[in-house]
Amino acid sequence: MRPSHPPRVRVVVLNWNSAWFTRRCLVALVATQYPADCFEIVLVDNASIDGSLEQLRFAFPNIRVIANEANLGFAEGCNRGMRDLSQVDAVALVNNDAVPEPGWLWPLVMGLESDPTVGAVAAGLVLEPAFTRVGLSVDGGQAQIDSLSIGPINVLDRAQSEGIRSVGHPDWPMDLDYFVDGTASLLVPTGEGRREIALRVSGSGRLTATTGLDQAQVELGSEPTEFKLRAGDDRTELLNGLGTHLMENSEGYDRCFGQPAQLLSGASPETVQGFCGGGVLLRTKMLQQVGLFDPRFFAYYEDTDLAWRARRAGWHTVTAPESVIRHSFGASAASASPGFFVHVYRNWMLSVLRNAQPAERRLALRSLWDRTKWAVRANVFSRLKHGHLPRTKLVLAWKQVVWAVLLELPYLRKTRHQKIGAERTSKIRSPLRPSSGARAPSSRPGGPLIVYLDIDQNRSAAAVLLAQLPLIEQRIDLVGVLQDAGSPVGYRRASAVDMQQILGLPDRAVSADTEMLSLREFAIGSAFLNCEQARITARAATRSEFLIPQNPEPQHGLSSEDLSLEDLGPENLQRARLEDFAQGLINRFGLP
């Protein structure tokens, strides 16, 4: 039974140079089914330079914004939205690249209300886009999967598998080779609609690959062979996680990762060791006792550390399977990069050394020692023994981890029994902080369609399009650009100052070196809008290779040769016309 006086809940969303994802998240949060007088949204921005904060402020004028002076990471960035909790009973964290269902909050609240010792309630996170199953069978040999693509986008690192053997490279175990012996399945993130799946394989024997719509057979050899399969409309949703647990060596992992999302419908709430900071409700009293995220973690394991501190203080974490939040898989970080590797393993050890019992610490330290020793043996001694030069990438990464942990030992001893994160700070100690530059928009399976708009050609029309088109059609990411002679494609992305001027916002924006916004290339399958005089025309920025045409002729009377809008006075850019134009863009260029 729902409480007669619902708890007051604040939702904190963190943005960093990501207008499309954050806008989509905020649209979903605004539609949350919860009493409006007990619910508030706080948008925290980590000093975005690409104009995303300006666009979000314009689109959501009633949402409170906290604009940070620098990129403070996920930990301190979220902390800025969680320190002033005197007026709320609980605070929810939702990743900006996630989309909650309308009823997501009540199950979390009911989990918190079920027991006064519950300090956190973890939502059910579902991966998006949905997956297409590709059945694989090898007769008389073994297949190696060299690449897996949707159109020109390689998605092998985002695919899930059943019965496929993955082997890490000795010099960098996060680079994997994939092998099929007998029968197996690939679950490929494809997005909506019919797609072509391209596989590049080598090996021995004969490989048969099937989807719900297609089948192919290839003879395998030492030279890679590429073939394509049509994916039908069947899709499988998979879980990103339902709470977290710790392995024997205290490494954290997402419970139920990769399992069918249908599991949520029959699951009951459970007590778990931790939560993912991308979808959780935290009790204010718990945070007031144990503190917030540790700002020194910057990103990764800050949620594991907080959950562990809460457990030590007698609080519990439970799951709420009925709270469903869809999370864009791989949208937030480059998980195979050395920076990710060092940051994750550094923070793993920091959380262990602060929170674990002596026996647990010994197991974790032994695991760290064994991995470092293996890296040296495999990449230095073994290669020298066989007359090869050493490979140092992995060895140097583990060296960075060890040194970073040693540097933090005095701090860990000092703070083991202290309240963490209570004081506001801008001094984020981490040699691994990313540069202030913003990643260029890139196409990903499931969308959005990236559409570039030259905002200098017709500023009044550009302002209307930037303000309205992304909200009218959420499958379009409208990226403002300006001409730039130093760019390989002749354009750079609009800066925060540019967006402030176009949208007529009074607040001072973060200034940045525009070289950091220069475009090296246009996103695959993207479109470009020219906004000259009183007419907008759309053209392909790059070749579109994604969609198998089902409706080859665009609807709404828009010509495939001349997709355009006439009479561009702001008073003429009405919603109905923009809806037709947006649908024409989707029909003409397709979704990734």
C-alpha positions in Angstrom: 0.0 0.0 0.0 1.3 3.4 -0.9 1.9 5.9 1.9 -0.7 8.6 2.5 2.1 11.1 2.8 4.7 10.2 0.1 8.4 10.9 0.8 9.8 14.0 -0.8 12.2 12.9 -3.5 14.8 14.7 -5.4 16.2 13.3 -8.7 19.7 14.2 -9.7 20.9 13.9 -13.3 24.5 14.7 -14.3 25.3 16.2 -17.7 28.6 16.5 -19.4 28.6 17.5 -23.1 25.6 15.4 -23.9 22.4 17.3 -24.9 20.6 14.5 -26.7 21.0 11.8 -24.0 20.2 14.2 -21.1 17.2 15.8 -22.9 15.7 12.4 -23.5 16.3 11.5 -19.8 14.7 14.7 -18.6 11.6 14.3 -20.8 11.1 10.8 -19.3 11.6 12.2 -15.7 9.1 15.0 -16.2 6.5 12.2 -17.1 7.2 10.4 -13.8 4.0 9.2 -12.1 4.5 10.7 -8.6 2.9 13.6 -6.7 4.3 16.8 -8.1 4.6 18.5 -4.8 6.8 15.7 -3.5 9.1 15.5 -6.5 11.9 17.7 -7.9 14.5 17.3 -10.6 18.0 18.8 -10.3 20.2 19.0 -13.3 23.9 19.2 -12.5 26.3 20.2 -15.3 30.0 19.4 -15.3 31.2 22.5 -17.2 30.0 21.4 -20.6 31.6 23.3 -23.5 29.4 22.1 -26.3 26.3 24.2 -25.6 24.4 21.3 -24.1 23.6 23.0 -20.8 22.3 26.1 -22.7 20.0 23.9 -24.8 18.7 22.0 -21.7 18.1 25.2 -19.8 16.1 26.6 -22.7 14.1 23.4 -23.1 13.4 22.9 -19.3 13.2 26.3 -17.8 11.5 25.0 -14.6 14.2 22.5 -13.7 16.8 23.6 -11.2 20.3 23.7 -12.6 23.6 23.5 -10.8 26.4 24.6 -13.1 29.8 23.3 -11.9 33.0 25.3 -12.6 34.9 22.3 -13.9 34.4 18.6 -14.8 34.3 17.2 -11.3 33.6 13.6 -12.3 30.5 11.6 -11.5 31.3 11.5 -7.8 31.6 15.2 -6.9 29.3 16.1 -9.8 26.4 14.1 -8.2 27.5 15.3 -4.7 26.7 18.9 -5.7 23.1 17.8 -6.2 23.0 15.8 -2.9 24.4 18.1 -0.2 21.4 20.2 0.5 18.9 17.5 1.5 17.1 19.3 4.3 13.9 19.5 2.3 13.8 15.9 0.9 13.5 12.4 2.4 15.3 10.6 -0.4 17.5 11.4 -3.4 17.4 9.4 -6.7 20.3 9.1 -9.1 19.5 8.4 -12.7 22.2 8.3 -15.4 21.7 10.9 -18.1 21.9 8.2 -20.8 19.0 6.3 -19.2 15.2 6.5 -19.7 13.0 5.6 -16.7 9.5 4.2 -17.3 6.7 6.5 -16.0 6.1 4.3 -12.9 9.8 3.8 -12.0 9.8 5.8 -8.8 7.0 4.3 -6.7 8.6 0.8 -6.4 11.8 2.4 -5.2 9.9 4.4 -2.6 8.0 1.3 -1.5 11.3 -0.5 -1.0 12.6 2.4 1.1 9.4 2.4 3.2 9.5 -1.3 3.7 12.1 -1.2 6.4 13.7 1.8 8.2 17.1 0.1 7.9 17.0 0.2 4.1 19.3 2.9 3.0 19.2 2.3 -0.8 16.9 0.7 -3.3 18.3 -0.5 -6.7 16.2 -0.2 -9.8 16.1 -2.8 -12.6 18.4 -1.5 -15.4 17.6 -2.8 -18.9 20.1 -2.5 -21.8 19.1 -0.5 -24.8 18.9 -0.9 -27.7 17.2 -4.3 -27.8 19.1 -7.3 -29.3 18.7 -9.6 -32.3 19.7 -13.2 -31.8 22.1 -14.7 -34.3 22.5 -18.5 -34.1 25.9 -19.9 -35.0 27.0 -23.4 -35.7 30.4 -24.7 -36.8 30.9 -28.1 -38.4 34.3 -29.6 -38.6 36.4 -26.9 -37.1 36.4 -23.6 -35.3 35.4 -20.1 -36.2 36.9 -16.8 -35.1 34.7 -13.7 -35.3 36.8 -10.8 -36.5 34.1 -8.2 -36.7 30.4 -7.7 -36.3 28.7 -4.7 -37.8 25.4 -3.0 -38.2 26.0 -1.1 -41.5 29.4 0.4 -41.0 29.3 0.4 -37.1 31.3 -2.3 -35.4 29.3 -3.6 -32.5 31.3 -6.6 -31.5 32.3 -5.1 -28.2 28.6 -4.4 -27.4 27.2 -7.7 -28.4 26.4 -10.4 -25.8 27.0 -14.0 -26.4 26.1 -17.5 -25.3 28.6 -20.3 -25.9 31.2 -18.1 -27.5 34.7 -18.3 -26.0 36.5 -14.9 -25.5 40.3 -14.8 -25.1 42.1 -11.6 -24.0 45.3 -10.5 -25.6 48.4 -11.0 -23.4 49.5 -7.3 -23.9 46.0 -5.9 -23.3 43.4 -8.4 -21.9 40.5 -6.0 -22.6 41.1 -6.6 -26.4 39.3 -9.8 -27.0 39.3 -12.5 -29.7 36.0 -14.4 -30.0 35.9 -18.1 -31.0 33.0 -20.5 -31.8 33.3 -24.2 -31.2 30.1 -26.1 -32.0 26.9 -24.1 -31.5 26.6 -20.6 -30.0 24.5 -17.5 -30.1 25.3 -13.8 -30.6 22.9 -11.2 -29.3 23.5 -8.1 -31.5 22.3 -4.6 -30.5 20.4 -3.6 -33.6 17.8 -1.0 -32.6 14.3 -0.9 -34.2 13.4 -1.9 -37.7 15.0 -4.4 -40.1 18.8 -4.2 -40.3 21.6 -5.9 -42.1 24.1 -7.6 -39.8 27.6 -8.1 -41.3 30.0 -10.7 -39.9 33.6 -11.2 -40.8 34.9 -14.6 -39.8 37.9 -16.9 -40.3 38.9 -20.4 -39.1 38.2 -23.9 -40.3 35.1 -25.9 -41.2 31.7 -24.6 -42.2 29.8 -21.9 -40.4 26.0 -21.6 -40.5 24.5 -18.4 -39.2 20.8 -17.8 -38.8 18.4 -15.0 -37.7 14.6 -15.0 -37.5 14.5 -13.9 -41.1 17.7 -15.1 -42.8 20.4 -17.8 -43.0 23.9 -18.0 -44.5 26.5 -20.7 -44.8 30.2 -20.0 -45.4 33.3 -22.2 -45.8 36.0 -20.9 -43.3 39.6 -20.4 -44.1 42.7 -18.5 -42.9 41.6 -15.4 -44.9 38.5 -13.7 -43.3 35.2 -14.0 -45.1 32.4 -11.4 -44.8 28.7 -12.2 -45.2 25.5 -10.4 -44.3 22.3 -11.4 -42.7 18.9 -9.7 -42.5 17.6 -9.1 -39.0 13.9 -9.4 -38.7 11.7 -7.5 -36.3 12.2 -9.9 -33.4 14.1 -8.4 -30.4 15.3 -9.5 -27.0 15.8 -7.2 -24.1 18.6 -7.9 -21.7 19.4 -6.7 -18.2 22.1 -4.3 -17.3 21.8 -5.2 -13.7 19.6 -5.5 -10.6 21.8 -4.4 -7.8 25.4 -5.3 -7.4 27.5 -7.9 -5.6 31.2 -8.4 -4.8 33.3 -11.3 -6.1 35.6 -13.3 -3.7 38.4 -10.7 -4.3 35.9 -7.9 -3.7 35.6 -6.7 -7.3 32.1 -5.4 -8.0 29.8 -6.7 -10.6 26.2 -6.1 -11.8 23.9 -8.8 -10.8 22.0 -10.6 -13.6 23.9 -8.7 -16.3 23.0 -10.1 -19.7 20.0 -12.1 -18.5 16.6 -11.7 -20.2 14.8 -8.6 -19.0 11.6 -10.8 -18.5 13.3 -11.9 -15.3 12.2 -8.6 -13.7 8.5 -9.4 -14.1 8.7 -12.4 -11.8 11.4 -11.3 -9.4 10.9 -10.3 -5.8 12.8 -7.7 -3.9 16.1 -9.0 -2.5 18.8 -7.7 -0.2 22.0 -7.2 -2.1 25.5 -5.8 -1.4 25.3 -2.7 -3.4 23.7 -0.6 -6.2 24.6 1.0 -9.5 24.6 4.8 -9.3 22.8 4.9 -12.6 19.5 4.0 -11.1 19.0 4.1 -7.3 17.0 5.8 -4.5 19.0 6.8 -1.4 17.6 7.6 2.0 18.6 11.0 3.2 19.2 9.8 6.8 21.7 7.2 5.5 23.6 9.9 3.5 23.6 12.2 6.5 25.2 9.5 8.5 27.8 7.9 6.2 28.3 10.7 3.7 28.2 11.0 -0.1 30.4 9.8 -2.9 34.2 10.1 -2.4 35.2 12.9 -4.8 38.7 11.4 -5.2 37.2 8.4 -7.0 36.1 10.8 -9.8 34.2 8.0 -11.6 33.8 4.2 -11.2 33.4 2.3 -7.9 32.1 5.4 -6.1 28.8 3.7 -5.8 30.4 0.4 -4.5 32.3 2.4 -1.9 29.2 4.3 -0.7 27.2 1.1 -0.5 30.0 -0.6 1.4 30.2 2.3 3.9 26.5 2.1 4.4 26.7 -1.7 5.1 29.4 -1.1 7.7 27.0 1.4 9.4 24.2 -1.1 9.5 22.2 0.0 6.4 20.8 -2.4 3.8 20.4 -2.2 0.0 17.4 -3.9 -1.6 16.2 -4.3 -5.2 13.0 -3.1 -6.8 12.5 -5.2 -9.9 9.3 -3.3 -10.8 11.3 -0.1 -11.2 12.5 -0.3 -14.8 15.1 2.1 -16.3 16.5 1.6 -19.7 20.2 2.4 -20.0 22.1 3.0 -23.2 24.9 0.4 -23.2 28.3 1.8 -23.8 27.1 5.4 -24.2 29.1 6.9 -21.4 32.7 5.7 -21.5 35.4 4.0 -23.5 35.7 0.7 -21.5 38.8 -0.6 -23.3 41.0 2.5 -22.8 44.0 2.5 -20.5 42.5 5.4 -18.6 39.3 3.3 -17.9 41.5 0.3 -16.9 43.6 2.3 -14.4 40.7 4.2 -12.9 38.6 1.1 -12.4 41.3 -1.0 -10.8 42.6 1.9 -8.7 39.2 2.6 -7.3 38.5 -1.1 -6.7 41.6 -1.2 -4.4 40.7 2.1 -2.7 37.2 0.8 -1.9 38.7 -2.5 -0.6 41.4 -0.9 1.5 38.9 1.5 3.1 36.1 -0.9 3.8 37.1 -4.5 3.8 38.0 -6.8 6.6 41.7 -7.9 6.9 41.0 -11.3 5.2 39.1 -9.6 2.4 42.0 -7.1 1.9 44.5 -9.9 1.7 42.5 -11.6 -1.0 42.2 -8.4 -3.0 45.9 -7.6 -2.6 46.8 -11.1 -3.7 44.7 -10.8 -6.8 46.4 -7.4 -7.6 49.8 -9.0 -7.1 49.0 -12.1 -9.2 47.7 -10.0 -12.1 50.7 -7.6 -12.1 53.1 -10.5 -11.9 51.4 -12.3 -14.8 51.6 -9.1 -16.9 55.3 -8.8 -16.4 55.9 -12.5 -17.1 53.8 -12.6 -20.3 54.9 -9.2 -21.8 58.5 -8.9 -20.6 60.2 -12.1 -19.6 58.5 -14.4 -21.9 59.0 -12.2 -24.9 62.7 -11.6 -24.1 63.1 -15.3 -23.7 61.8 -15.8 -27.3 63.9 -13.0 -28.8 61.1 -10.4 -28.9 61.0 -6.8 -27.6 58.8 -6.4 -24.4 55.3 -5.0 -24.6 54.8 -2.5 -21.9 51.2 -1.2 -22.2 49.7 -3.6 -19.6 52.7 -3.5 -17.3 52.7 0.3 -17.2 48.9 0.3 -16.6 49.3 -2.0 -13.5 52.3 0.2 -12.4 50.0 3.2 -12.5 47.3 1.4 -10.5 49.8 0.4 -7.8 51.3 3.9 -7.5 47.9 5.6 -7.5 46.8 3.3 -4.6 50.1 3.9 -2.6 49.6 7.6 -2.9 46.1 7.4 -1.4 47.0 5.1 1.6 47.4 8.0 4.1 44.0 9.4 3.0 42.3 6.0 3.2 43.6 5.4 6.8 42.4 8.9 7.8 38.9 8.5 6.3 38.1 4.9 7.1 35.8 5.9 9.9 34.9 9.4 8.8 31.9 10.8 7.0 32.9 11.2 3.3 32.0 13.9 0.8 30.3 16.3 3.2 32.4 19.3 2.2 32.2 20.9 -1.2 35.4 20.6 -3.1 36.8 21.5 -6.5 40.2 19.9 -5.8 39.6 16.5 -7.5 42.9 14.6 -7.1 43.1 12.2 -10.0 45.8 12.0 -12.7 43.2 10.3 -14.9 40.7 13.1 -15.3 39.7 13.4 -18.9 40.4 16.6 -20.9 37.8 19.3 -21.0 37.1 18.5 -24.6 33.8 17.0 -25.7 33.6 13.9 -27.8 32.1 14.4 -31.3 28.7 13.0 -31.9 28.9 9.4 -33.3 26.2 7.1 -34.6 25.2 4.1 -32.5 22.8 1.3 -33.1 19.3 2.3 -32.3 19.8 6.0 -33.0 19.6 8.9 -32.9 19.9 10.2 -36.4 22.5 12.9 -36.1 21.5 16.0 -38.0 24.0 19.0 -38.3 22.6 22.5 -38.6 24.6 25.6 -39.6 23.4 28.0 -37.0 25.0 31.1 -38.7 23.0 31.0 -41.9 19.7 31.9 -40.5 19.9 32.5 -36.7 16.2 33.1 -36.0 15.2 29.9 -37.8 18.1 28.0 -36.1 16.9 29.1 -32.7 13.4 27.7 -33.4 14.8 24.5 -34.8 17.2 24.0 -31.8 14.5 24.7 -29.3 11.7 22.6 -30.9 12.9 19.9 -33.3 14.7 17.7 -30.7 11.6 17.7 -28.4 9.2 17.0 -31.3 11.3 14.1 -32.6 13.5 12.4 -29.9 15.1 10.2 -32.5 16.9 13.2 -34.0 20.1 14.7 -32.4 20.3 18.2 -33.8 23.9 19.4 -33.6 24.6 23.1 -34.1 27.7 23.8 -36.2 29.6 26.8 -37.6 32.0 27.1 -40.4 35.7 26.5 -39.5 38.5 26.7 -42.0 40.7 24.6 -39.8 38.4 21.6 -39.7 38.8 18.7 -42.2 35.1 19.0 -43.0 34.9 22.7 -42.8 32.8 23.0 -39.6 33.1 22.9 -35.8 30.4 22.3 -33.2 28.8 25.3 -31.6 30.2 26.3 -28.3 28.4 27.1 -25.1 28.8 30.8 -25.9 27.4 30.3 -29.4 24.3 28.5 -28.0 23.8 31.2 -25.4 23.7 33.8 -28.1 21.4 31.9 -30.5 18.9 31.0 -27.8 19.0 34.4 -26.1 20.0 33.2 -22.7 21.2 35.8 -20.2 23.5 33.6 -18.1 27.2 33.6 -18.7 28.3 30.4 -20.5 31.5 28.4 -20.1 34.0 29.6 -22.6 36.4 27.2 -24.3 39.0 26.9 -27.0 36.9 26.2 -30.1 39.7 23.9 -31.4 38.3 21.4 -29.0 35.0 21.5 -30.8 36.5 21.1 -34.3 34.9 18.2 -36.3 37.4 15.8 -37.9 34.6 14.0 -39.7 30.8 13.8 -39.8 29.1 10.9 -38.1 28.3 7.9 -40.2 24.9 8.1 -41.8 24.2 11.7 -40.6 22.4 14.5 -42.4 23.1 18.2 -42.8 20.6 21.1 -42.9 21.3 24.2 -44.9 19.3 27.2 -43.6 19.7 29.8 -46.3 17.4 32.8 -46.8 13.9 31.5 -46.3 14.4 27.9 -47.0 15.9 24.8 -45.2 17.2 21.9 -47.3 18.4 18.6 -46.1 21.3 16.6 -47.6 23.3 13.6 -46.5 26.4 14.5 -44.6 27.8 11.0 -45.2 26.5 7.9 -46.9 23.6 6.2 -45.1 24.2 2.5 -44.8 21.9 1.4 -42.0 18.3 0.8 -42.9 16.9 -1.8 -45.2 14.2 0.3 -46.9 10.7 -0.6 -46.2 9.0 2.6 -47.3 11.4 3.9 -49.9 9.4 7.0 -50.7 9.2 9.6 -47.9 5.8 10.5 -46.6 4.1 13.8 -46.1 4.8 15.0 -49.7 8.6 15.6 -49.1 10.7 14.8 -52.1 13.6 12.5 -51.6 15.7 14.8 -53.9 14.7 18.0 -52.2 13.7 17.6 -48.6 13.0 21.1 -47.5 11.1 23.7 -45.5 10.0 26.9 -47.1 9.1 30.3 -45.6 11.4 30.2 -42.5 10.0 33.1 -40.5 9.8 31.9 -36.9 6.0 32.5 -37.0 5.8 30.0 -39.9 7.8 27.2 -38.2 4.7 25.7 -36.5 4.7 22.4 -34.7 2.8 20.5 -37.4 5.2 21.6 -40.1 8.2 20.6 -37.9 6.6 17.2 -37.2 6.3 16.6 -40.9 9.8 17.7 -41.6 11.2 15.5 -38.7 9.3 12.5 -40.0 10.7 13.2 -43.5 14.3 13.3 -42.1 13.7 9.9 -40.5 12.2 8.4 -43.6 14.9 9.8 -45.9 18.0 9.1 -43.9 17.0 6.2 -41.6 18.2 5.5 -38.1 21.5 3.9 -37.2 
